[in-house]
Amino acid sequence: MLALFGLALFNLKYLFLSIGMYKVNLSLIVFYVLISSCQVSENTSKPTSLIIDPSLEKKGLKLSDLVSSEIEVIPLPNQDGSGEVFYINSINKLSFTDEYIFVLDYIFAGKLFQFTRDGEYVGSIGSRGEAPGQYLQIMDFEIKNDTITVLDFRKLLSYNISGEYIGTSRLEDLAPSGFSSFEKGFALLGSEFGVDHLNLASKDLSVKKTFFPYGTRVMNPLIINPLFKNGSGDLIFRRHLNDTLFEIKGIEKPEPYLIIDYGGLKLDPKIILENENPERYYSEVRTNYAITHYYYESDNYQYLAFFYDNEKWIYIYSNLTGKSILFKNSELLNDITQDPNSYLVGVYENRFVFGAKPDRVLASLKSQEDLINDDAYLTRLQQIVEPLDKEGNPILFSVEFEF
């Protein structure tokens, strides 16, 4: 506040110089100083910790109460131009560019799909095989400067934005399960016993530093969104059962970025690791503690999903207003996606993207037939969803929070 006061007085110096011989009322000066200070202090910065208190749970919420009216509905087709059917069973990673949407399903389809921003199918990037430009098992991808980089077993393959193969870089030190680039190199996620989980490599892909010992399978499952870049382009790392997120600035040790403070609900990983049977002990005690499911953020909002007492909980924090909302997912009326099991699959700019199953959306609309004609959004949604294959690919709902 003193710094703000000083800045305001500094500005007043030039105000006096500019008005020359005219007199300035002292009350106007004080008013100018106070207004300058208050306007700056109203901007709420991103917190360094999220404090989770289940006693503050909200009930009776509707998703439409939390988001703006500008809702994008993007159905993903399940047929290509020739009529051949393809399916996306799960969205493991989602990325938007100015022109395209990229969807990775590495578990079931084993492909990286490309769509236009309206959801028109373009094709898939690369293909399975052993020829140049093909991959054995796609695990992750990244788009940077219109270059698509795909992670395969012990190699990174590069394609242009049109899907044309550029080249391959070999990984000699390990076979990672995920990756991301930063200014000075790459972050590679180890997936083997005896290999630390976070491996930082130089631009030639040689590993220089490693952190976070593997320890046990409990500590290193295939978690959702373990590496992501925030709105400023900073690379953030999250590990399962570790409630601190870290920022990767270089090859040196990552720095704490955000603490998810569960208080007395925190499960201490050391207790699990010291047990004779960590996996079994974890399955026995996890219902009594809060376990992070996934975390996403935009410049304006932070979105956390966690499990506690056999329930999925959601915590959303607004960096704009300093307000937060905590609720059980089962208590939320999802009147936007119409799918109670829809889940967050990605973020672009300040918009959060949810994926929903067509059959669930259609079933929900069917149960509201008497309301559709009087509701503009439901009418529009029905027109979009009705022609779709109910067993088809997910529908994307892009929203912007507003509270």
C-alpha positions as CSV (number, residue, x, y, z in Angstrom):
1,M,0.0,0.0,0.0
2,L,2.9,2.4,0.7
3,A,4.3,1.6,-2.7
4,L,1.0,2.5,-4.3
5,F,0.8,5.7,-2.2
6,G,4.3,6.6,-3.4
7,L,3.3,5.9,-7.0
8,A,0.3,8.2,-6.7
9,L,2.4,11.0,-5.3
10,F,4.9,10.6,-8.1
11,N,2.1,11.0,-10.6
12,L,0.9,14.1,-8.7
13,K,4.3,15.7,-9.1
14,Y,3.7,15.8,-12.9
15,L,0.1,16.9,-12.3
16,F,1.4,20.0,-10.4
17,L,4.0,20.8,-13.2
18,S,1.3,20.5,-15.9
19,I,-1.2,22.9,-14.3
20,G,1.3,25.6,-13.7
21,M,-0.2,28.5,-11.7
22,Y,-3.6,26.9,-11.2
23,K,-4.4,25.9,-7.6
24,V,-5.3,22.3,-6.8
25,N,-7.8,21.6,-4.0
26,L,-6.2,19.4,-1.3
27,S,-9.3,17.2,-1.1
28,L,-8.9,16.4,-4.8
29,I,-5.4,15.3,-4.2
30,V,-6.4,13.0,-1.4
31,F,-9.2,11.6,-3.5
32,Y,-6.9,11.0,-6.4
33,V,-4.4,9.1,-4.1
34,L,-7.2,6.9,-2.6
35,I,-8.8,6.1,-5.9
36,S,-5.4,5.1,-7.4
37,S,-4.7,2.8,-4.5
38,C,-8.1,1.2,-4.4
39,Q,-8.2,0.5,-8.1
40,V,-5.0,-1.4,-8.0
41,S,-5.8,-3.3,-4.8
42,E,-9.0,-4.7,-6.3
43,N,-7.1,-6.9,-8.7
44,T,-6.9,-10.3,-6.9
45,S,-3.8,-12.3,-7.8
46,K,-3.5,-16.1,-8.1
47,P,-3.2,-17.7,-4.7
48,T,-0.2,-19.9,-3.8
49,S,-2.4,-22.3,-2.0
50,L,-5.9,-23.7,-2.3
51,I,-7.5,-24.3,1.1
52,I,-10.0,-27.1,1.0
53,D,-12.6,-27.2,3.8
54,P,-15.5,-29.7,3.2
55,S,-17.6,-27.8,5.8
56,L,-18.0,-25.0,3.2
57,E,-19.7,-27.3,0.7
58,K,-22.4,-25.6,-1.5
59,K,-25.5,-27.5,-2.4
60,G,-28.3,-26.9,-5.0
61,L,-25.9,-25.6,-7.6
62,K,-26.5,-25.5,-11.4
63,L,-23.6,-25.2,-13.8
64,S,-25.4,-22.5,-15.6
65,D,-25.2,-20.3,-12.5
66,L,-21.4,-20.5,-12.6
67,V,-20.7,-19.8,-16.3
68,S,-21.4,-17.2,-18.9
69,S,-24.2,-17.6,-21.5
70,E,-21.6,-18.0,-24.3
71,I,-21.5,-21.8,-24.5
72,E,-19.8,-23.6,-27.4
73,V,-21.2,-27.1,-28.2
74,I,-18.8,-29.1,-30.5
75,P,-19.9,-32.6,-31.4
76,L,-17.1,-34.8,-32.6
77,P,-18.2,-37.0,-35.5
78,N,-17.4,-40.7,-35.7
79,Q,-17.1,-41.1,-39.4
80,D,-14.4,-39.8,-41.8
81,G,-15.1,-38.4,-45.3
82,S,-15.4,-41.9,-46.8
83,G,-17.9,-43.0,-44.2
84,E,-15.5,-45.2,-42.3
85,V,-16.4,-45.3,-38.6
86,F,-13.9,-44.5,-35.8
87,Y,-14.3,-44.2,-32.1
88,I,-12.8,-42.1,-29.3
89,N,-13.4,-43.9,-26.1
90,S,-11.7,-41.5,-23.8
91,I,-10.0,-38.1,-24.2
92,N,-6.6,-38.4,-22.6
93,K,-5.4,-35.0,-23.8
94,L,-7.0,-32.1,-25.6
95,S,-5.3,-29.1,-27.4
96,F,-6.8,-26.2,-29.3
97,T,-5.0,-24.0,-31.9
98,D,-6.5,-21.1,-33.8
99,E,-7.8,-23.5,-36.5
100,Y,-7.9,-27.0,-35.0
101,I,-8.8,-29.2,-32.1
102,F,-6.5,-32.2,-31.3
103,V,-7.8,-35.1,-29.3
104,L,-5.6,-37.9,-28.0
105,D,-7.0,-41.3,-27.1
106,Y,-3.9,-43.4,-26.5
107,I,-5.5,-46.2,-24.4
108,F,-8.3,-47.4,-26.8
109,A,-7.9,-45.9,-30.2
110,G,-4.2,-45.3,-30.0
111,K,-4.4,-42.2,-32.2
112,L,-4.2,-38.4,-32.2
113,F,-7.3,-37.1,-34.0
114,Q,-7.5,-33.7,-35.7
115,F,-10.7,-31.7,-36.1
116,T,-11.6,-28.2,-37.2
117,R,-12.7,-25.8,-34.5
118,D,-16.3,-26.5,-35.5
119,G,-15.7,-30.3,-35.0
120,E,-15.3,-31.4,-38.6
121,Y,-13.1,-34.4,-38.9
122,V,-9.7,-33.7,-40.6
123,G,-7.8,-36.9,-40.0
124,S,-5.3,-38.5,-37.6
125,I,-1.7,-37.6,-37.1
126,G,0.7,-40.4,-38.1
127,S,-0.2,-44.0,-37.9
128,R,0.8,-47.2,-36.2
129,G,3.7,-49.2,-37.6
130,E,7.4,-49.4,-37.9
131,A,8.0,-47.3,-41.0
132,P,9.5,-43.8,-40.8
133,G,6.9,-41.4,-39.5
134,Q,4.9,-44.2,-37.8
135,Y,4.7,-45.0,-34.0
136,L,4.4,-48.2,-32.0
137,Q,2.3,-46.7,-29.2
138,I,1.5,-43.0,-29.0
139,M,1.6,-41.7,-25.4
140,D,1.6,-37.9,-25.4
141,F,1.8,-35.0,-27.7
142,E,2.6,-31.2,-27.8
143,I,2.0,-28.5,-30.3
144,K,4.5,-25.6,-30.5
145,N,4.9,-23.1,-33.3
146,D,2.7,-25.2,-35.6
147,T,4.8,-28.3,-35.1
148,I,3.2,-31.4,-33.6
149,T,5.5,-33.6,-31.5
150,V,4.3,-37.1,-30.6
151,L,5.8,-39.3,-27.9
152,D,6.4,-42.9,-28.9
153,F,8.5,-45.7,-27.2
154,R,11.9,-44.1,-26.8
155,K,11.4,-41.5,-29.5
156,L,9.7,-38.2,-30.4
157,L,8.2,-37.8,-33.9
158,S,7.5,-34.4,-35.4
159,Y,4.8,-33.5,-37.9
160,N,3.6,-30.2,-39.4
161,I,0.1,-28.8,-38.6
162,S,-1.2,-30.7,-41.7
163,G,0.1,-34.0,-40.4
164,E,3.1,-34.4,-42.7
165,Y,6.0,-36.2,-41.1
166,I,9.1,-34.0,-40.4
167,G,11.5,-36.2,-38.5
168,T,12.4,-38.3,-35.4
169,S,14.5,-37.7,-32.3
170,R,15.7,-40.7,-30.3
171,L,15.5,-41.1,-26.6
172,E,18.5,-43.1,-25.3
173,D,18.2,-42.6,-21.5
174,L,14.7,-43.8,-20.7
175,A,11.2,-44.7,-22.1
176,P,8.9,-41.9,-20.7
177,S,5.2,-42.0,-20.4
178,G,4.7,-38.3,-20.9
179,F,6.7,-35.2,-21.8
180,S,6.6,-31.4,-22.3
181,S,9.1,-28.9,-23.5
182,F,10.4,-25.8,-21.8
183,E,12.9,-23.1,-22.8
184,K,16.0,-25.0,-22.0
185,G,14.9,-28.6,-22.7
186,F,12.4,-31.3,-21.9
187,A,10.5,-32.7,-19.0
188,L,10.2,-36.5,-19.3
189,L,8.0,-38.6,-17.0
190,G,9.7,-41.9,-16.0
191,S,7.5,-44.9,-15.7
192,E,9.8,-47.7,-14.6
193,F,11.0,-48.8,-11.2
194,G,14.5,-47.5,-10.4
195,V,13.8,-44.4,-12.5
196,D,12.8,-41.1,-10.9
197,H,9.4,-39.8,-12.0
198,L,10.5,-36.4,-13.2
199,N,13.5,-36.3,-15.6
200,L,14.8,-33.0,-17.0
201,A,16.7,-33.3,-20.2
202,S,18.6,-30.8,-22.4
203,K,17.4,-30.0,-25.9
204,D,19.4,-33.0,-27.3
205,L,17.2,-35.2,-25.0
206,S,20.0,-36.3,-22.8
207,V,18.8,-36.5,-19.1
208,K,20.6,-34.1,-16.8
209,K,18.7,-34.1,-13.6
210,T,16.0,-36.4,-12.0
211,F,13.6,-35.9,-9.1
212,F,10.8,-37.6,-7.2
213,P,11.8,-41.3,-6.7
214,Y,9.4,-43.8,-8.0
215,G,9.1,-45.8,-4.8
216,T,5.9,-47.8,-5.5
217,R,3.2,-48.0,-8.1
218,V,0.9,-46.1,-5.7
219,M,3.0,-43.0,-6.2
220,N,3.1,-43.1,-10.0
221,P,-0.1,-44.1,-11.8
222,L,-1.0,-42.6,-15.1
223,I,-2.5,-39.4,-13.6
224,I,-4.5,-36.8,-15.5
225,N,-2.8,-33.7,-16.6
226,P,0.6,-34.2,-14.9
227,L,2.4,-31.6,-17.0
228,F,0.7,-28.5,-18.3
229,K,1.6,-24.9,-19.2
230,N,-0.2,-22.0,-17.6
231,G,-1.4,-18.9,-19.3
232,S,2.1,-17.4,-19.0
233,G,3.7,-20.4,-20.6
234,D,5.3,-21.7,-17.4
235,L,5.6,-25.5,-17.2
236,I,3.9,-27.0,-14.2
237,F,4.4,-30.5,-12.8
238,R,2.0,-32.5,-10.6
239,R,2.5,-36.0,-9.1
240,H,0.0,-38.4,-7.6
241,L,-0.4,-38.1,-3.8
242,N,1.8,-35.0,-3.7
243,D,-0.3,-32.0,-2.9
244,T,2.4,-29.5,-4.0
245,L,2.6,-28.5,-7.7
246,F,6.0,-27.5,-9.0
247,E,7.2,-25.0,-11.6
248,I,9.9,-26.2,-14.0
249,K,12.2,-23.2,-14.8
250,G,15.2,-25.1,-16.0
251,I,17.3,-28.1,-15.4
252,E,17.7,-27.4,-11.7
253,K,15.2,-28.5,-9.0
254,P,11.6,-27.4,-9.7
255,E,10.2,-24.7,-7.4
256,P,6.8,-25.0,-5.5
257,Y,4.1,-23.4,-7.6
258,L,0.8,-24.2,-5.7
259,I,-0.1,-26.1,-2.5
260,I,-3.4,-27.9,-2.3
261,D,-4.1,-27.7,1.4
262,Y,-6.4,-30.5,2.5
263,G,-5.7,-29.9,6.1
264,G,-6.6,-33.0,8.2
265,L,-7.8,-34.8,5.1
266,K,-4.3,-35.0,3.7
267,L,-2.9,-38.5,3.1
268,D,0.8,-38.6,3.9
269,P,2.6,-40.6,1.2
270,K,5.4,-41.5,3.7
271,I,2.9,-43.6,5.8
272,I,2.0,-45.6,2.7
273,L,5.6,-46.1,1.6
274,E,6.7,-47.3,5.0
275,N,3.9,-50.0,5.0
276,E,4.8,-53.6,4.2
277,N,2.2,-53.7,1.5
278,P,1.8,-50.1,0.2
279,E,-0.8,-50.9,-2.6
280,R,-3.1,-52.7,-0.2
281,Y,-2.8,-50.1,2.5
282,Y,-3.5,-47.3,0.1
283,S,-6.8,-49.0,-1.1
284,E,-7.8,-49.4,2.5
285,V,-7.3,-45.8,3.7
286,R,-7.9,-43.6,0.7
287,T,-11.6,-43.2,1.4
288,N,-10.7,-41.4,4.6
289,Y,-8.5,-38.9,2.9
290,A,-8.7,-36.4,0.0
291,I,-6.9,-37.6,-3.1
292,T,-6.4,-35.2,-6.0
293,H,-8.0,-36.5,-9.3
294,Y,-7.0,-33.7,-11.7
295,Y,-6.2,-30.0,-11.8
296,Y,-6.6,-27.4,-14.5
297,E,-6.2,-23.6,-14.6
298,S,-6.7,-20.6,-16.8
299,D,-5.5,-17.1,-16.1
300,N,-8.8,-16.4,-14.3
301,Y,-9.8,-19.6,-12.6
302,Q,-8.4,-22.7,-10.9
303,Y,-10.3,-26.0,-11.1
304,L,-9.6,-28.9,-8.8
305,A,-11.3,-32.3,-8.8
306,F,-10.6,-34.7,-5.9
307,F,-12.0,-37.7,-4.2
308,Y,-13.0,-37.9,-0.6
309,D,-15.3,-40.3,1.3
310,N,-16.2,-42.1,-1.9
311,E,-17.4,-38.9,-3.6
312,K,-15.9,-36.7,-6.3
313,W,-15.6,-33.1,-5.2
314,I,-15.0,-30.0,-7.2
315,Y,-13.3,-26.8,-6.0
316,I,-13.2,-23.7,-8.3
317,Y,-11.4,-20.5,-7.4
318,S,-11.7,-17.2,-9.1
319,N,-8.5,-15.1,-9.4
320,L,-10.7,-12.2,-10.5
321,T,-12.9,-11.9,-7.4
322,G,-11.2,-14.1,-4.8
323,K,-14.4,-16.2,-4.5
324,S,-14.3,-20.0,-4.3
325,I,-17.0,-22.7,-4.7
326,L,-16.7,-26.2,-3.3
327,F,-19.3,-28.9,-4.0
328,K,-19.9,-32.6,-4.5
329,N,-20.2,-33.5,-8.2
330,S,-23.3,-35.5,-7.4
331,E,-25.0,-32.4,-6.0
332,L,-24.4,-30.3,-9.1
333,L,-27.3,-30.0,-11.6
334,N,-25.3,-30.1,-14.9
335,D,-27.8,-28.2,-17.1
336,I,-25.1,-27.3,-19.6
337,T,-23.7,-30.7,-20.7
338,Q,-26.8,-32.6,-19.6
339,D,-24.5,-35.5,-18.7
340,P,-24.0,-36.0,-14.9
341,N,-20.8,-38.0,-15.6
342,S,-19.3,-35.4,-17.9
343,Y,-15.8,-34.4,-16.9
344,L,-13.2,-31.6,-17.6
345,V,-10.9,-32.6,-20.5
346,G,-8.9,-29.4,-21.1
347,V,-8.5,-25.6,-21.1
348,Y,-7.8,-23.1,-23.8
349,E,-7.4,-19.4,-23.2
350,N,-10.0,-18.8,-20.4
351,R,-12.4,-21.4,-21.5
352,F,-12.9,-24.8,-19.8
353,V,-13.9,-27.8,-22.0
354,F,-16.0,-30.7,-20.8
355,G,-16.6,-34.0,-22.6
356,A,-20.0,-35.7,-22.5
357,K,-21.4,-38.9,-24.0
358,P,-24.1,-38.5,-26.7
359,D,-26.3,-41.2,-25.3
360,R,-26.4,-39.5,-21.9
361,V,-27.2,-36.1,-23.4
362,L,-29.9,-37.6,-25.5
363,A,-31.5,-39.4,-22.5
364,S,-31.5,-36.2,-20.5
365,L,-33.1,-34.2,-23.3
366,K,-35.7,-37.0,-23.7
367,S,-36.7,-36.6,-20.1
368,Q,-37.2,-32.8,-20.6
369,E,-39.3,-32.9,-23.8
370,D,-42.0,-30.7,-22.2
371,L,-39.4,-28.0,-21.4
372,I,-37.4,-27.9,-24.7
373,N,-39.7,-25.6,-26.7
374,D,-39.6,-23.0,-24.0
375,D,-35.8,-23.1,-23.5
376,A,-33.6,-21.6,-26.2
377,Y,-30.4,-23.4,-25.1
378,L,-32.2,-26.8,-24.8
379,T,-33.7,-26.3,-28.3
380,R,-30.3,-25.5,-29.8
381,L,-28.7,-28.5,-28.0
382,Q,-31.4,-30.9,-29.2
383,Q,-30.9,-29.7,-32.8
384,I,-27.1,-30.4,-32.5
385,V,-27.3,-33.7,-30.7
386,E,-30.4,-35.4,-32.3
387,P,-28.6,-36.3,-35.6
388,L,-25.7,-37.9,-33.8
389,D,-25.0,-41.6,-33.2
390,K,-25.9,-42.1,-29.6
391,E,-23.0,-44.5,-29.3
392,G,-20.7,-42.0,-31.0
393,N,-17.8,-39.8,-30.0
394,P,-17.9,-37.3,-27.2
395,I,-19.5,-33.9,-27.4
396,L,-17.3,-31.0,-26.3
397,F,-18.9,-28.2,-24.2
398,S,-16.7,-25.1,-23.9
399,V,-17.6,-22.6,-21.2
400,E,-16.2,-19.6,-19.3
401,F,-16.7,-19.4,-15.6
402,E,-18.2,-16.2,-14.3
403,F,-18.4,-15.6,-10.5
